[in-house]
Amino acid sequence: MSAVDDVDQLIEQVHLAQGELVKGNPEPVKELTSHRDDVTLANPFAPPAHGWDEVAAATERAAANFRDGENIGFEDIERYVTPELAYVVRIERAKAKVGGREEITPITLRATMIFRPEEDGEWKMVHRHADPITTARPAESVIQE
């Protein structure tokens, strides 16, 4: 199987795993994530996590924010694959109960994921960044007061 096929298969697994995450289950995402010391995660709920222990804990905390969710769709903006590294930039859409809310609400995230093959040749996610910025914002939006 080619690197492109491997990455396509991994991204399909990530879709299913993220569907579980918005139901509150972090385990499938954790299984697809590298367990090495250089793994990173920057999710919308916390500062960046670095190393497997921090990333696993941050993934569990993120999943704890969601209940009764489901994926709506994924819009790839760009995907690039080499035999050693791959990335995808996309918009992700889901719906779930978020935080303490009882109503299902839409969730839209801008996400970047980086993948690589590990020693056994299995591709894993080594970085994920996701945030709610999916439309243009004024320059002042970056100012923290």
Salt bridges, closest charged atoms under 4 A:
ASP8 OD1 - ARG79 NH1 2.45
GLU12 OE2 - HIS15 ND1 3.71
GLU20 OE2 - LYS23 NZ 3.55
GLU27 OE2 - LYS30 NZ 3.24
ASP38 OD1 - ARG116 NH2 2.83
GLU60 OE2 - LYS30 NZ 2.38
ASP68 OD2 - LYS97 NZ 3.00
GLU70 OE2 - LYS95 NZ 3.66
GLU75 OE1 - ARG93 NH1 3.42
ASP76 OD2 - ARG79 NH2 2.65
GLU92 OE2 - ARG90 NE 2.99
GLU92 OE1 - ARG128 NH2 2.65
GLU102 OE2 - ARG67 NH2 3.14
GLU102 OE1 - LYS97 NZ 3.84
GLU103 OE2 - ARG101 NH1 3.43
GLU118 OE1 - ARG36 NE 3.44
GLU118 OE2 - ARG116 NE 3.09
GLU119 OE2 - ARG36 NH2 2.63
GLU122 OE2 - LYS124 NZ 3.87
ASP131 OD2 - ARG110 NH2 2.72
ASP131 OD2 - HIS129 NE2 3.43
